[in-house]
Amino acid sequence: MRLSKAIRETHLTLAAFMAPLLAVYIISALVMEQPFFEISRINESQFNVELPFGVARSASSVAEFLNREKGISGEITSRREKDGAVSYNIKRLGSEWKVSLAWDSSQIEVQQYLGNVFRYLDRIHRHSGVRHGNLALNLWGILAGCVAVSLFIFGCSGIYLWFLLVKERRIGLILLCGHAAITILVLGLVRLA
């Protein structure tokens, strides 16, 4: 009896832990799949910033300067050097800045693409890993990993608790096998598509 009580308490605790995070995941999945959320709507603008004397022309130095002066922060990606200029992207969930700087100029050209909340939810759904320059993104990755492990434990504990109820074993087994068959079928169809 102690074991089943501990499993029941674990099951309920995991449900309380996962509920808000799964709600975000479900909403972001709906945003990804439904065209009326307008995740492609982006506020585009372009501006120039004067690079002051003494700031190095490296991507990280210019990014730090833009963070201080314009509040632009994120991960530096897609660094390219071409025709006497350096360009790179600064990306944050849902937003992106394309930065270019000619070696013989002190003008930083910035193209800004700011997404709406739906684009942010779309990007957070697709985001993965815990090796980012942003602490919040790393924490999100850790939480997503914890929810994945919790879902597995939640499912196993739920099956165990269901089978403790003798009257419910047959219907439980039928539903479990039916769900497994549907899942395998859908995964197979997706793989073949």
C-alpha positions as a Markdown table, in Angstrom:
| # | Residue | x | y | z |
|---|---|---|---|---|
| 1 | Met | 0.0 | 0.0 | 0.0 |
| 2 | Arg | 2.9 | 2.4 | 0.7 |
| 3 | Leu | 4.2 | 1.9 | -2.8 |
| 4 | Ser | 0.9 | 2.7 | -4.5 |
| 5 | Lys | 0.4 | 5.7 | -2.3 |
| 6 | Ala | 3.9 | 7.0 | -3.2 |
| 7 | Ile | 3.2 | 6.4 | -6.9 |
| 8 | Arg | -0.1 | 8.2 | -6.6 |
| 9 | Glu | 1.5 | 11.2 | -4.9 |
| 10 | Thr | 4.3 | 11.2 | -7.6 |
| 11 | His | 1.7 | 11.0 | -10.3 |
| 12 | Leu | -0.3 | 14.0 | -8.9 |
| 13 | Thr | 2.9 | 16.0 | -8.3 |
| 14 | Leu | 4.1 | 15.5 | -11.8 |
| 15 | Ala | 0.7 | 16.5 | -13.2 |
| 16 | Ala | 0.9 | 19.8 | -11.3 |
| 17 | Phe | 4.5 | 20.4 | -12.4 |
| 18 | Met | 3.8 | 19.6 | -16.1 |
| 19 | Ala | 0.4 | 21.3 | -16.5 |
| 20 | Pro | 1.6 | 24.9 | -17.2 |
| 21 | Leu | 4.5 | 23.8 | -19.4 |
| 22 | Leu | 2.3 | 21.5 | -21.4 |
| 23 | Ala | -0.2 | 24.3 | -21.8 |
| 24 | Val | 2.6 | 26.5 | -23.4 |
| 25 | Tyr | 3.6 | 23.5 | -25.6 |
| 26 | Ile | 0.0 | 22.9 | -26.7 |
| 27 | Ile | -0.6 | 26.6 | -27.5 |
| 28 | Ser | 2.7 | 26.8 | -29.4 |
| 29 | Ala | 1.8 | 23.6 | -31.4 |
| 30 | Leu | -1.6 | 25.2 | -32.3 |
| 31 | Val | 0.2 | 28.4 | -33.4 |
| 32 | Met | 2.5 | 26.3 | -35.6 |
| 33 | Glu | -0.3 | 24.4 | -37.3 |
| 34 | Gln | -3.0 | 27.0 | -37.7 |
| 35 | Pro | -2.5 | 29.7 | -40.4 |
| 36 | Phe | -4.8 | 32.3 | -38.8 |
| 37 | Phe | -2.2 | 33.0 | -36.1 |
| 38 | Glu | -0.1 | 34.9 | -38.6 |
| 39 | Ile | 3.3 | 33.8 | -37.4 |
| 40 | Ser | 4.8 | 35.1 | -40.6 |
| 41 | Arg | 3.8 | 38.7 | -39.8 |
| 42 | Ile | 7.0 | 40.5 | -39.0 |
| 43 | Asn | 7.7 | 44.2 | -38.2 |
| 44 | Glu | 10.6 | 45.1 | -40.5 |
| 45 | Ser | 12.7 | 48.2 | -40.2 |
| 46 | Gln | 16.2 | 49.4 | -41.0 |
| 47 | Phe | 18.5 | 51.9 | -39.3 |
| 48 | Asn | 22.1 | 52.9 | -39.0 |
| 49 | Val | 24.2 | 53.3 | -35.9 |
| 50 | Glu | 27.5 | 55.2 | -35.6 |
| 51 | Leu | 30.2 | 53.0 | -34.3 |
| 52 | Pro | 32.2 | 55.1 | -31.8 |
| 53 | Phe | 36.0 | 55.3 | -31.9 |
| 54 | Gly | 37.6 | 52.7 | -29.7 |
| 55 | Val | 35.0 | 49.9 | -30.2 |
| 56 | Ala | 36.6 | 46.9 | -31.9 |
| 57 | Arg | 35.1 | 45.8 | -35.2 |
| 58 | Ser | 34.7 | 42.2 | -34.1 |
| 59 | Ala | 31.2 | 40.7 | -34.2 |
| 60 | Ser | 31.1 | 40.3 | -30.4 |
| 61 | Ser | 32.3 | 43.8 | -29.7 |
| 62 | Val | 29.8 | 45.3 | -32.1 |
| 63 | Ala | 27.0 | 43.1 | -30.6 |
| 64 | Glu | 27.9 | 44.3 | -27.1 |
| 65 | Phe | 27.8 | 47.9 | -28.3 |
| 66 | Leu | 24.4 | 47.3 | -30.0 |
| 67 | Asn | 23.1 | 45.7 | -26.8 |
| 68 | Arg | 24.2 | 48.7 | -24.7 |
| 69 | Glu | 22.9 | 51.3 | -27.1 |
| 70 | Lys | 19.9 | 49.8 | -28.7 |
| 71 | Gly | 18.9 | 46.8 | -26.4 |
| 72 | Ile | 19.6 | 44.3 | -29.2 |
| 73 | Ser | 20.6 | 41.0 | -27.7 |
| 74 | Gly | 20.7 | 37.4 | -28.8 |
| 75 | Glu | 23.0 | 34.8 | -30.3 |
| 76 | Ile | 25.4 | 35.7 | -33.0 |
| 77 | Thr | 25.0 | 33.5 | -36.1 |
| 78 | Ser | 25.8 | 33.3 | -39.8 |
| 79 | Arg | 29.0 | 35.4 | -39.6 |
| 80 | Arg | 30.3 | 36.3 | -43.2 |
| 81 | Glu | 33.1 | 38.4 | -44.5 |
| 82 | Lys | 32.8 | 39.6 | -48.0 |
| 83 | Asp | 33.9 | 42.5 | -50.1 |
| 84 | Gly | 35.5 | 44.4 | -47.3 |
| 85 | Ala | 32.6 | 44.0 | -44.9 |
| 86 | Val | 31.5 | 41.8 | -42.2 |
| 87 | Ser | 27.9 | 40.7 | -41.6 |
| 88 | Tyr | 26.2 | 38.4 | -39.2 |
| 89 | Asn | 22.8 | 37.8 | -37.6 |
| 90 | Ile | 21.8 | 38.4 | -34.0 |
| 91 | Lys | 18.9 | 36.0 | -33.2 |
| 92 | Arg | 16.5 | 35.9 | -30.3 |
| 93 | Leu | 13.3 | 33.9 | -30.2 |
| 94 | Gly | 10.9 | 35.4 | -32.7 |
| 95 | Ser | 13.2 | 38.3 | -33.7 |
| 96 | Glu | 16.3 | 38.8 | -35.8 |
| 97 | Trp | 18.8 | 41.6 | -36.6 |
| 98 | Lys | 21.0 | 41.5 | -39.7 |
| 99 | Val | 24.1 | 43.5 | -38.9 |
| 100 | Ser | 26.6 | 44.6 | -41.5 |
| 101 | Leu | 29.7 | 46.8 | -41.1 |
| 102 | Ala | 32.2 | 47.8 | -43.9 |
| 103 | Trp | 35.8 | 47.9 | -42.7 |
| 104 | Asp | 36.3 | 51.4 | -44.1 |
| 105 | Ser | 33.1 | 52.8 | -42.5 |
| 106 | Ser | 31.9 | 53.6 | -39.0 |
| 107 | Gln | 28.3 | 53.1 | -39.9 |
| 108 | Ile | 26.6 | 49.9 | -38.6 |
| 109 | Glu | 23.7 | 49.0 | -40.9 |
| 110 | Val | 21.0 | 47.1 | -39.0 |
| 111 | Gln | 18.0 | 45.4 | -40.5 |
| 112 | Gln | 15.5 | 44.6 | -37.8 |
| 113 | Tyr | 12.8 | 41.8 | -38.0 |
| 114 | Leu | 10.6 | 41.8 | -34.9 |
| 115 | Gly | 8.0 | 39.0 | -34.7 |
| 116 | Asn | 4.7 | 39.0 | -32.8 |
| 117 | Val | 3.9 | 36.8 | -29.8 |
| 118 | Phe | 2.7 | 34.1 | -32.1 |
| 119 | Arg | 6.1 | 34.0 | -33.8 |
| 120 | Tyr | 7.7 | 33.8 | -30.4 |
| 121 | Leu | 5.5 | 30.8 | -29.4 |
| 122 | Asp | 6.4 | 29.1 | -32.8 |
| 123 | Arg | 10.1 | 29.6 | -32.2 |
| 124 | Ile | 10.0 | 28.4 | -28.6 |
| 125 | His | 8.3 | 25.2 | -29.8 |
| 126 | Arg | 11.0 | 24.6 | -32.3 |
| 127 | His | 13.9 | 25.6 | -30.0 |
| 128 | Ser | 16.1 | 22.9 | -28.6 |
| 129 | Gly | 19.2 | 22.4 | -26.5 |
| 130 | Val | 20.9 | 24.0 | -23.5 |
| 131 | Arg | 24.0 | 25.5 | -25.0 |
| 132 | His | 23.0 | 29.0 | -25.8 |
| 133 | Gly | 24.4 | 32.4 | -24.7 |
| 134 | Asn | 21.1 | 33.2 | -23.1 |
| 135 | Leu | 20.3 | 31.9 | -19.6 |
| 136 | Ala | 16.5 | 31.9 | -20.3 |
| 137 | Leu | 16.9 | 29.7 | -23.3 |
| 138 | Asn | 19.1 | 27.3 | -21.4 |
| 139 | Leu | 16.5 | 27.2 | -18.6 |
| 140 | Trp | 13.8 | 26.5 | -21.1 |
| 141 | Gly | 15.8 | 23.6 | -22.5 |
| 142 | Ile | 16.2 | 22.2 | -19.0 |
| 143 | Leu | 12.5 | 22.5 | -18.3 |
| 144 | Ala | 11.6 | 20.9 | -21.6 |
| 145 | Gly | 13.9 | 18.0 | -20.7 |
| 146 | Cys | 12.4 | 17.7 | -17.2 |
| 147 | Val | 8.9 | 17.6 | -18.7 |
| 148 | Ala | 9.9 | 14.9 | -21.2 |
| 149 | Val | 11.2 | 12.7 | -18.3 |
| 150 | Ser | 8.2 | 13.6 | -16.2 |
| 151 | Leu | 5.8 | 12.6 | -19.0 |
| 152 | Phe | 7.4 | 9.1 | -19.2 |
| 153 | Ile | 7.1 | 8.7 | -15.4 |
| 154 | Phe | 3.6 | 10.1 | -15.4 |
| 155 | Gly | 2.5 | 7.6 | -18.1 |
| 156 | Cys | 4.1 | 4.6 | -16.3 |
| 157 | Ser | 2.6 | 5.6 | -12.9 |
| 158 | Gly | -0.8 | 6.2 | -14.5 |
| 159 | Ile | -0.8 | 2.7 | -16.1 |
| 160 | Tyr | 0.3 | 1.2 | -12.8 |
| 161 | Leu | -2.5 | 3.0 | -10.9 |
| 162 | Trp | -5.1 | 2.1 | -13.5 |
| 163 | Phe | -4.2 | -1.6 | -13.2 |
| 164 | Leu | -4.6 | -1.5 | -9.4 |
| 165 | Leu | -8.3 | -1.1 | -10.1 |
| 166 | Val | -9.4 | -4.7 | -10.9 |
| 167 | Lys | -12.7 | -3.7 | -12.6 |
| 168 | Glu | -10.8 | -1.3 | -14.9 |
| 169 | Arg | -8.1 | -3.7 | -16.1 |
| 170 | Arg | -9.8 | -5.0 | -19.2 |
| 171 | Ile | -10.9 | -1.6 | -20.6 |
| 172 | Gly | -7.5 | -0.2 | -19.6 |
| 173 | Leu | -5.7 | -2.8 | -21.6 |
| 174 | Ile | -8.0 | -2.4 | -24.6 |
| 175 | Leu | -7.5 | 1.4 | -24.5 |
| 176 | Leu | -3.7 | 1.1 | -24.0 |
| 177 | Cys | -3.3 | -1.4 | -26.9 |
| 178 | Gly | -5.7 | 0.6 | -29.2 |
| 179 | His | -3.8 | 3.9 | -28.5 |
| 180 | Ala | -0.5 | 2.1 | -29.2 |
| 181 | Ala | -1.8 | 0.7 | -32.5 |
| 182 | Ile | -3.1 | 4.2 | -33.6 |
| 183 | Thr | 0.2 | 5.8 | -32.6 |
| 184 | Ile | 2.3 | 3.3 | -34.5 |
| 185 | Leu | 0.0 | 3.6 | -37.6 |
| 186 | Val | 0.2 | 7.4 | -37.6 |
| 187 | Leu | 4.0 | 7.3 | -37.2 |
| 188 | Gly | 4.2 | 4.8 | -40.0 |
| 189 | Leu | 2.1 | 7.0 | -42.3 |
| 190 | Val | 4.1 | 10.1 | -41.5 |
| 191 | Arg | 7.3 | 8.2 | -42.2 |
| 192 | Leu | 6.0 | 7.0 | -45.6 |
| 193 | Ala | 4.6 | 10.4 | -46.6 |
